[in-house]
Each structure stands twice: as C-alpha cells, then as structure tokens.
Amino acid sequence: MAIGARDRIDQLLVKKYAQERVDNHESMTSMINPEKMMSAMNDFASMHRNMFVLSQRLNQACSRINARTARYATNTVAA
C-alpha cells in the first residue's frame, strides 16, 4: 500500500489541510483541576461500592429472616 494522495480530490485535500494548525492540548490549561476530578470520581465510586455492599448484606439478612420464619407444608402425593 502506498501512502499519499491517489486521486485529484485527495491531492486537493492534502493541499487544503497542509497548512492547518491544531491546538496542542498538553500546553493548554484546563478549567477543571484533574486532582479534584479524580477525587470526585473516587468518592462517587466508593459510595456506589458501599451501597452495593449494603444491598448485599440486606439481601442476606432478608434471606435469613425468610428462611427462619418460613412454614413448610407437606403435600401427600397420591400414587
């Protein structure tokens, strides 16, 4: 495979965008402090993790309570 413009349209596009400049995102200052953003994301994740653990514990507790208070009826099978 060759690299470069193959037809007239590609050649015109290369000429058009050859002089274009883009912003270097590494030299720009961010409006958001990345440390605060990571801290907020960590807080959000830990809150959801704790809510999941609490939900699991609640499910286990409810299962235990239901198992203790369950009343089983025996059915006789007529053969």
Buried (B, 14 or more C-beta within 10 A) or exposed (E): EEEEEEEEEEEEEEEEEEEEEEEEEEEEEEEEEEEEEEEEEEEEEEEEEEEEEEEEEEEEEEEEEEEEEEEEEEEEEEE
